[in-house]
């Protein structure tokens, strides 16, 4: 029988969906306060942080060559809007058009386009 002489605790794999820092935080002992006001303040701060995380908009990132991006930037400039706003508007319009065109043949498109 061997004895583990390593003073560091053994790490376990984090729960699915948790980052390494979130997993580390979940392994820590809960904090306690002597003062009920401090406890309430901490709980309010945690609730606010949870609400801010839940309200975050998803980010979409992709790699693109410089030349097509320059074309998009020029089109956005001509339209008078920031290029990322222009891209979102165009992508949304194209997605709606594609769904509308597919309504006749794809039941998923009928549902998304409000066709029941």
Chimera marker file (.cmm) of the C-alpha trace (Angstrom):
<marker_set name="trace">
<marker id="1" x="0.000" y="0.000" z="0.000" r="1" g="1" b="0" radius="0.5"/>
<marker id="2" x="1.457" y="3.361" z="-1.030" r="1" g="1" b="0" radius="0.5"/>
<marker id="3" x="0.922" y="6.639" z="0.739" r="1" g="1" b="0" radius="0.5"/>
<marker id="4" x="0.422" y="9.814" z="-1.249" r="1" g="1" b="0" radius="0.5"/>
<marker id="5" x="2.991" y="12.312" z="-0.015" r="1" g="1" b="0" radius="0.5"/>
<marker id="6" x="1.911" y="15.035" z="-2.443" r="1" g="1" b="0" radius="0.5"/>
<marker id="7" x="0.432" y="17.870" z="-0.323" r="1" g="1" b="0" radius="0.5"/>
<marker id="8" x="-1.727" y="19.150" z="-3.219" r="1" g="1" b="0" radius="0.5"/>
<marker id="9" x="-5.250" y="17.771" z="-3.461" r="1" g="1" b="0" radius="0.5"/>
<marker id="10" x="-6.001" y="15.621" z="-6.474" r="1" g="1" b="0" radius="0.5"/>
<marker id="11" x="-7.884" y="17.509" z="-9.184" r="1" g="1" b="0" radius="0.5"/>
<marker id="12" x="-11.020" y="16.016" z="-10.603" r="1" g="1" b="0" radius="0.5"/>
<marker id="13" x="-12.414" y="16.805" z="-14.034" r="1" g="1" b="0" radius="0.5"/>
<marker id="14" x="-14.731" y="19.824" z="-13.960" r="1" g="1" b="0" radius="0.5"/>
<marker id="15" x="-18.448" y="19.367" z="-14.442" r="1" g="1" b="0" radius="0.5"/>
<marker id="16" x="-19.459" y="19.553" z="-18.096" r="1" g="1" b="0" radius="0.5"/>
<marker id="17" x="-20.166" y="23.143" z="-19.074" r="1" g="1" b="0" radius="0.5"/>
<marker id="18" x="-17.965" y="24.684" z="-16.374" r="1" g="1" b="0" radius="0.5"/>
<marker id="19" x="-14.752" y="26.519" z="-17.093" r="1" g="1" b="0" radius="0.5"/>
<marker id="20" x="-11.687" y="25.575" z="-15.060" r="1" g="1" b="0" radius="0.5"/>
<marker id="21" x="-12.063" y="28.685" z="-12.878" r="1" g="1" b="0" radius="0.5"/>
<marker id="22" x="-15.765" y="27.964" z="-12.284" r="1" g="1" b="0" radius="0.5"/>
<marker id="23" x="-14.899" y="24.398" z="-11.291" r="1" g="1" b="0" radius="0.5"/>
<marker id="24" x="-12.214" y="25.681" z="-8.928" r="1" g="1" b="0" radius="0.5"/>
<marker id="25" x="-14.706" y="28.079" z="-7.341" r="1" g="1" b="0" radius="0.5"/>
<marker id="26" x="-17.255" y="25.285" z="-6.885" r="1" g="1" b="0" radius="0.5"/>
<marker id="27" x="-14.630" y="23.219" z="-4.984" r="1" g="1" b="0" radius="0.5"/>
<marker id="28" x="-14.007" y="25.934" z="-2.396" r="1" g="1" b="0" radius="0.5"/>
<marker id="29" x="-15.601" y="25.957" z="1.001" r="1" g="1" b="0" radius="0.5"/>
<marker id="30" x="-18.544" y="28.355" z="1.261" r="1" g="1" b="0" radius="0.5"/>
<marker id="31" x="-17.749" y="31.705" z="2.788" r="1" g="1" b="0" radius="0.5"/>
<marker id="32" x="-19.425" y="32.676" z="6.047" r="1" g="1" b="0" radius="0.5"/>
<marker id="33" x="-19.945" y="36.131" z="7.533" r="1" g="1" b="0" radius="0.5"/>
<marker id="34" x="-20.220" y="37.206" z="11.145" r="1" g="1" b="0" radius="0.5"/>
<marker id="35" x="-22.334" y="40.198" z="10.189" r="1" g="1" b="0" radius="0.5"/>
<marker id="36" x="-25.812" y="39.622" z="8.663" r="1" g="1" b="0" radius="0.5"/>
<marker id="37" x="-25.495" y="42.885" z="6.691" r="1" g="1" b="0" radius="0.5"/>
<marker id="38" x="-22.277" y="41.642" z="5.095" r="1" g="1" b="0" radius="0.5"/>
<marker id="39" x="-23.938" y="38.336" z="4.278" r="1" g="1" b="0" radius="0.5"/>
<marker id="40" x="-26.877" y="40.154" z="2.662" r="1" g="1" b="0" radius="0.5"/>
<marker id="41" x="-24.508" y="42.410" z="0.704" r="1" g="1" b="0" radius="0.5"/>
<marker id="42" x="-22.572" y="39.390" z="-0.589" r="1" g="1" b="0" radius="0.5"/>
<marker id="43" x="-25.780" y="37.568" z="-1.563" r="1" g="1" b="0" radius="0.5"/>
<marker id="44" x="-27.011" y="40.656" z="-3.426" r="1" g="1" b="0" radius="0.5"/>
<marker id="45" x="-23.700" y="40.947" z="-5.299" r="1" g="1" b="0" radius="0.5"/>
<marker id="46" x="-23.844" y="37.267" z="-6.259" r="1" g="1" b="0" radius="0.5"/>
<marker id="47" x="-27.447" y="37.618" z="-7.448" r="1" g="1" b="0" radius="0.5"/>
<marker id="48" x="-26.513" y="40.667" z="-9.528" r="1" g="1" b="0" radius="0.5"/>
<marker id="49" x="-23.558" y="38.837" z="-11.100" r="1" g="1" b="0" radius="0.5"/>
<marker id="50" x="-25.766" y="35.827" z="-11.880" r="1" g="1" b="0" radius="0.5"/>
<marker id="51" x="-28.362" y="38.097" z="-13.509" r="1" g="1" b="0" radius="0.5"/>
<marker id="52" x="-25.709" y="39.869" z="-15.593" r="1" g="1" b="0" radius="0.5"/>
<marker id="53" x="-24.311" y="36.542" z="-16.804" r="1" g="1" b="0" radius="0.5"/>
<marker id="54" x="-27.785" y="35.274" z="-17.686" r="1" g="1" b="0" radius="0.5"/>
<marker id="55" x="-28.592" y="38.456" z="-19.645" r="1" g="1" b="0" radius="0.5"/>
<marker id="56" x="-25.429" y="38.373" z="-21.769" r="1" g="1" b="0" radius="0.5"/>
<marker id="57" x="-25.948" y="38.271" z="-25.489" r="1" g="1" b="0" radius="0.5"/>
<marker id="58" x="-24.218" y="35.415" z="-27.265" r="1" g="1" b="0" radius="0.5"/>
<marker id="59" x="-21.086" y="36.291" z="-29.234" r="1" g="1" b="0" radius="0.5"/>
<marker id="60" x="-20.495" y="34.995" z="-32.733" r="1" g="1" b="0" radius="0.5"/>
<marker id="61" x="-16.956" y="34.986" z="-34.081" r="1" g="1" b="0" radius="0.5"/>
<marker id="62" x="-15.640" y="33.797" z="-37.405" r="1" g="1" b="0" radius="0.5"/>
<marker id="63" x="-12.508" y="34.189" z="-39.485" r="1" g="1" b="0" radius="0.5"/>
<marker id="64" x="-12.705" y="35.927" z="-42.803" r="1" g="1" b="0" radius="0.5"/>
<marker id="65" x="-10.246" y="37.092" z="-45.423" r="1" g="1" b="0" radius="0.5"/>
<marker id="66" x="-9.424" y="40.816" z="-45.535" r="1" g="1" b="0" radius="0.5"/>
<marker id="67" x="-10.757" y="41.458" z="-49.062" r="1" g="1" b="0" radius="0.5"/>
<marker id="68" x="-14.370" y="40.338" z="-48.434" r="1" g="1" b="0" radius="0.5"/>
<marker id="69" x="-14.349" y="42.187" z="-45.122" r="1" g="1" b="0" radius="0.5"/>
<marker id="70" x="-13.229" y="45.360" z="-46.914" r="1" g="1" b="0" radius="0.5"/>
<marker id="71" x="-16.215" y="44.977" z="-49.260" r="1" g="1" b="0" radius="0.5"/>
<marker id="72" x="-18.540" y="44.639" z="-46.267" r="1" g="1" b="0" radius="0.5"/>
<marker id="73" x="-17.001" y="47.668" z="-44.583" r="1" g="1" b="0" radius="0.5"/>
<marker id="74" x="-17.483" y="49.741" z="-47.723" r="1" g="1" b="0" radius="0.5"/>
<marker id="75" x="-21.119" y="48.630" z="-48.071" r="1" g="1" b="0" radius="0.5"/>
<marker id="76" x="-21.733" y="49.480" z="-44.418" r="1" g="1" b="0" radius="0.5"/>
<marker id="77" x="-20.097" y="52.875" z="-44.834" r="1" g="1" b="0" radius="0.5"/>
<marker id="78" x="-22.320" y="53.599" z="-47.851" r="1" g="1" b="0" radius="0.5"/>
<marker id="79" x="-25.354" y="52.576" z="-45.782" r="1" g="1" b="0" radius="0.5"/>
<marker id="80" x="-24.206" y="54.825" z="-42.926" r="1" g="1" b="0" radius="0.5"/>
<marker id="81" x="-23.994" y="52.124" z="-40.262" r="1" g="1" b="0" radius="0.5"/>
<marker id="82" x="-21.145" y="50.294" z="-38.504" r="1" g="1" b="0" radius="0.5"/>
<marker id="83" x="-20.052" y="47.228" z="-40.460" r="1" g="1" b="0" radius="0.5"/>
<marker id="84" x="-20.981" y="44.752" z="-37.715" r="1" g="1" b="0" radius="0.5"/>
<marker id="85" x="-24.487" y="46.235" z="-37.559" r="1" g="1" b="0" radius="0.5"/>
<marker id="86" x="-24.727" y="46.026" z="-41.345" r="1" g="1" b="0" radius="0.5"/>
<marker id="87" x="-23.617" y="42.380" z="-41.266" r="1" g="1" b="0" radius="0.5"/>
<marker id="88" x="-26.235" y="41.502" z="-38.632" r="1" g="1" b="0" radius="0.5"/>
<marker id="89" x="-28.975" y="43.227" z="-40.626" r="1" g="1" b="0" radius="0.5"/>
<marker id="90" x="-28.020" y="41.521" z="-43.903" r="1" g="1" b="0" radius="0.5"/>
<marker id="91" x="-27.629" y="38.082" z="-42.309" r="1" g="1" b="0" radius="0.5"/>
<marker id="92" x="-31.001" y="38.395" z="-40.593" r="1" g="1" b="0" radius="0.5"/>
<marker id="93" x="-32.753" y="39.515" z="-43.795" r="1" g="1" b="0" radius="0.5"/>
<marker id="94" x="-31.157" y="36.661" z="-45.747" r="1" g="1" b="0" radius="0.5"/>
<marker id="95" x="-32.129" y="34.126" z="-43.079" r="1" g="1" b="0" radius="0.5"/>
<marker id="96" x="-35.759" y="35.315" z="-43.132" r="1" g="1" b="0" radius="0.5"/>
<marker id="97" x="-35.782" y="35.177" z="-46.948" r="1" g="1" b="0" radius="0.5"/>
<marker id="98" x="-34.359" y="31.637" z="-46.933" r="1" g="1" b="0" radius="0.5"/>
<marker id="99" x="-36.923" y="30.464" z="-44.381" r="1" g="1" b="0" radius="0.5"/>
<marker id="100" x="-39.758" y="32.109" z="-46.313" r="1" g="1" b="0" radius="0.5"/>
<marker id="101" x="-38.597" y="30.476" z="-49.556" r="1" g="1" b="0" radius="0.5"/>
<marker id="102" x="-38.419" y="27.063" z="-47.855" r="1" g="1" b="0" radius="0.5"/>
<marker id="103" x="-41.890" y="27.263" z="-46.270" r="1" g="1" b="0" radius="0.5"/>
<marker id="104" x="-43.478" y="25.224" z="-49.046" r="1" g="1" b="0" radius="0.5"/>
<marker id="105" x="-41.115" y="22.268" z="-48.755" r="1" g="1" b="0" radius="0.5"/>
<marker id="106" x="-39.747" y="22.136" z="-45.205" r="1" g="1" b="0" radius="0.5"/>
<marker id="107" x="-42.002" y="21.816" z="-42.134" r="1" g="1" b="0" radius="0.5"/>
<marker id="108" x="-39.309" y="23.386" z="-39.926" r="1" g="1" b="0" radius="0.5"/>
<marker id="109" x="-39.421" y="26.529" z="-42.074" r="1" g="1" b="0" radius="0.5"/>
<marker id="110" x="-43.222" y="26.654" z="-41.852" r="1" g="1" b="0" radius="0.5"/>
<marker id="111" x="-42.978" y="26.588" z="-38.073" r="1" g="1" b="0" radius="0.5"/>
<marker id="112" x="-40.219" y="29.262" z="-37.920" r="1" g="1" b="0" radius="0.5"/>
<marker id="113" x="-41.992" y="31.515" z="-40.389" r="1" g="1" b="0" radius="0.5"/>
<marker id="114" x="-45.252" y="31.342" z="-38.425" r="1" g="1" b="0" radius="0.5"/>
<marker id="115" x="-46.980" y="29.139" z="-40.944" r="1" g="1" b="0" radius="0.5"/>
<marker id="116" x="-47.949" y="26.505" z="-38.367" r="1" g="1" b="0" radius="0.5"/>
<link id1="1" id2="2" r="1" g="1" b="0" radius="0.2"/>
<link id1="2" id2="3" r="1" g="1" b="0" radius="0.2"/>
<link id1="3" id2="4" r="1" g="1" b="0" radius="0.2"/>
<link id1="4" id2="5" r="1" g="1" b="0" radius="0.2"/>
<link id1="5" id2="6" r="1" g="1" b="0" radius="0.2"/>
<link id1="6" id2="7" r="1" g="1" b="0" radius="0.2"/>
<link id1="7" id2="8" r="1" g="1" b="0" radius="0.2"/>
<link id1="8" id2="9" r="1" g="1" b="0" radius="0.2"/>
<link id1="9" id2="10" r="1" g="1" b="0" radius="0.2"/>
<link id1="10" id2="11" r="1" g="1" b="0" radius="0.2"/>
<link id1="11" id2="12" r="1" g="1" b="0" radius="0.2"/>
<link id1="12" id2="13" r="1" g="1" b="0" radius="0.2"/>
<link id1="13" id2="14" r="1" g="1" b="0" radius="0.2"/>
<link id1="14" id2="15" r="1" g="1" b="0" radius="0.2"/>
<link id1="15" id2="16" r="1" g="1" b="0" radius="0.2"/>
<link id1="16" id2="17" r="1" g="1" b="0" radius="0.2"/>
<link id1="17" id2="18" r="1" g="1" b="0" radius="0.2"/>
<link id1="18" id2="19" r="1" g="1" b="0" radius="0.2"/>
<link id1="19" id2="20" r="1" g="1" b="0" radius="0.2"/>
<link id1="20" id2="21" r="1" g="1" b="0" radius="0.2"/>
<link id1="21" id2="22" r="1" g="1" b="0" radius="0.2"/>
<link id1="22" id2="23" r="1" g="1" b="0" radius="0.2"/>
<link id1="23" id2="24" r="1" g="1" b="0" radius="0.2"/>
<link id1="24" id2="25" r="1" g="1" b="0" radius="0.2"/>
<link id1="25" id2="26" r="1" g="1" b="0" radius="0.2"/>
<link id1="26" id2="27" r="1" g="1" b="0" radius="0.2"/>
<link id1="27" id2="28" r="1" g="1" b="0" radius="0.2"/>
<link id1="28" id2="29" r="1" g="1" b="0" radius="0.2"/>
<link id1="29" id2="30" r="1" g="1" b="0" radius="0.2"/>
<link id1="30" id2="31" r="1" g="1" b="0" radius="0.2"/>
<link id1="31" id2="32" r="1" g="1" b="0" radius="0.2"/>
<link id1="32" id2="33" r="1" g="1" b="0" radius="0.2"/>
<link id1="33" id2="34" r="1" g="1" b="0" radius="0.2"/>
<link id1="34" id2="35" r="1" g="1" b="0" radius="0.2"/>
<link id1="35" id2="36" r="1" g="1" b="0" radius="0.2"/>
<link id1="36" id2="37" r="1" g="1" b="0" radius="0.2"/>
<link id1="37" id2="38" r="1" g="1" b="0" radius="0.2"/>
<link id1="38" id2="39" r="1" g="1" b="0" radius="0.2"/>
<link id1="39" id2="40" r="1" g="1" b="0" radius="0.2"/>
<link id1="40" id2="41" r="1" g="1" b="0" radius="0.2"/>
<link id1="41" id2="42" r="1" g="1" b="0" radius="0.2"/>
<link id1="42" id2="43" r="1" g="1" b="0" radius="0.2"/>
<link id1="43" id2="44" r="1" g="1" b="0" radius="0.2"/>
<link id1="44" id2="45" r="1" g="1" b="0" radius="0.2"/>
<link id1="45" id2="46" r="1" g="1" b="0" radius="0.2"/>
<link id1="46" id2="47" r="1" g="1" b="0" radius="0.2"/>
<link id1="47" id2="48" r="1" g="1" b="0" radius="0.2"/>
<link id1="48" id2="49" r="1" g="1" b="0" radius="0.2"/>
<link id1="49" id2="50" r="1" g="1" b="0" radius="0.2"/>
<link id1="50" id2="51" r="1" g="1" b="0" radius="0.2"/>
<link id1="51" id2="52" r="1" g="1" b="0" radius="0.2"/>
<link id1="52" id2="53" r="1" g="1" b="0" radius="0.2"/>
<link id1="53" id2="54" r="1" g="1" b="0" radius="0.2"/>
<link id1="54" id2="55" r="1" g="1" b="0" radius="0.2"/>
<link id1="55" id2="56" r="1" g="1" b="0" radius="0.2"/>
<link id1="56" id2="57" r="1" g="1" b="0" radius="0.2"/>
<link id1="57" id2="58" r="1" g="1" b="0" radius="0.2"/>
<link id1="58" id2="59" r="1" g="1" b="0" radius="0.2"/>
<link id1="59" id2="60" r="1" g="1" b="0" radius="0.2"/>
<link id1="60" id2="61" r="1" g="1" b="0" radius="0.2"/>
<link id1="61" id2="62" r="1" g="1" b="0" radius="0.2"/>
<link id1="62" id2="63" r="1" g="1" b="0" radius="0.2"/>
<link id1="63" id2="64" r="1" g="1" b="0" radius="0.2"/>
<link id1="64" id2="65" r="1" g="1" b="0" radius="0.2"/>
<link id1="65" id2="66" r="1" g="1" b="0" radius="0.2"/>
<link id1="66" id2="67" r="1" g="1" b="0" radius="0.2"/>
<link id1="67" id2="68" r="1" g="1" b="0" radius="0.2"/>
<link id1="68" id2="69" r="1" g="1" b="0" radius="0.2"/>
<link id1="69" id2="70" r="1" g="1" b="0" radius="0.2"/>
<link id1="70" id2="71" r="1" g="1" b="0" radius="0.2"/>
<link id1="71" id2="72" r="1" g="1" b="0" radius="0.2"/>
<link id1="72" id2="73" r="1" g="1" b="0" radius="0.2"/>
<link id1="73" id2="74" r="1" g="1" b="0" radius="0.2"/>
<link id1="74" id2="75" r="1" g="1" b="0" radius="0.2"/>
<link id1="75" id2="76" r="1" g="1" b="0" radius="0.2"/>
<link id1="76" id2="77" r="1" g="1" b="0" radius="0.2"/>
<link id1="77" id2="78" r="1" g="1" b="0" radius="0.2"/>
<link id1="78" id2="79" r="1" g="1" b="0" radius="0.2"/>
<link id1="79" id2="80" r="1" g="1" b="0" radius="0.2"/>
<link id1="80" id2="81" r="1" g="1" b="0" radius="0.2"/>
<link id1="81" id2="82" r="1" g="1" b="0" radius="0.2"/>
<link id1="82" id2="83" r="1" g="1" b="0" radius="0.2"/>
<link id1="83" id2="84" r="1" g="1" b="0" radius="0.2"/>
<link id1="84" id2="85" r="1" g="1" b="0" radius="0.2"/>
<link id1="85" id2="86" r="1" g="1" b="0" radius="0.2"/>
<link id1="86" id2="87" r="1" g="1" b="0" radius="0.2"/>
<link id1="87" id2="88" r="1" g="1" b="0" radius="0.2"/>
<link id1="88" id2="89" r="1" g="1" b="0" radius="0.2"/>
<link id1="89" id2="90" r="1" g="1" b="0" radius="0.2"/>
<link id1="90" id2="91" r="1" g="1" b="0" radius="0.2"/>
<link id1="91" id2="92" r="1" g="1" b="0" radius="0.2"/>
<link id1="92" id2="93" r="1" g="1" b="0" radius="0.2"/>
<link id1="93" id2="94" r="1" g="1" b="0" radius="0.2"/>
<link id1="94" id2="95" r="1" g="1" b="0" radius="0.2"/>
<link id1="95" id2="96" r="1" g="1" b="0" radius="0.2"/>
<link id1="96" id2="97" r="1" g="1" b="0" radius="0.2"/>
<link id1="97" id2="98" r="1" g="1" b="0" radius="0.2"/>
<link id1="98" id2="99" r="1" g="1" b="0" radius="0.2"/>
<link id1="99" id2="100" r="1" g="1" b="0" radius="0.2"/>
<link id1="100" id2="101" r="1" g="1" b="0" radius="0.2"/>
<link id1="101" id2="102" r="1" g="1" b="0" radius="0.2"/>
<link id1="102" id2="103" r="1" g="1" b="0" radius="0.2"/>
<link id1="103" id2="104" r="1" g="1" b="0" radius="0.2"/>
<link id1="104" id2="105" r="1" g="1" b="0" radius="0.2"/>
<link id1="105" id2="106" r="1" g="1" b="0" radius="0.2"/>
<link id1="106" id2="107" r="1" g="1" b="0" radius="0.2"/>
<link id1="107" id2="108" r="1" g="1" b="0" radius="0.2"/>
<link id1="108" id2="109" r="1" g="1" b="0" radius="0.2"/>
<link id1="109" id2="110" r="1" g="1" b="0" radius="0.2"/>
<link id1="110" id2="111" r="1" g="1" b="0" radius="0.2"/>
<link id1="111" id2="112" r="1" g="1" b="0" radius="0.2"/>
<link id1="112" id2="113" r="1" g="1" b="0" radius="0.2"/>
<link id1="113" id2="114" r="1" g="1" b="0" radius="0.2"/>
<link id1="114" id2="115" r="1" g="1" b="0" radius="0.2"/>
<link id1="115" id2="116" r="1" g="1" b="0" radius="0.2"/>
</marker_set>
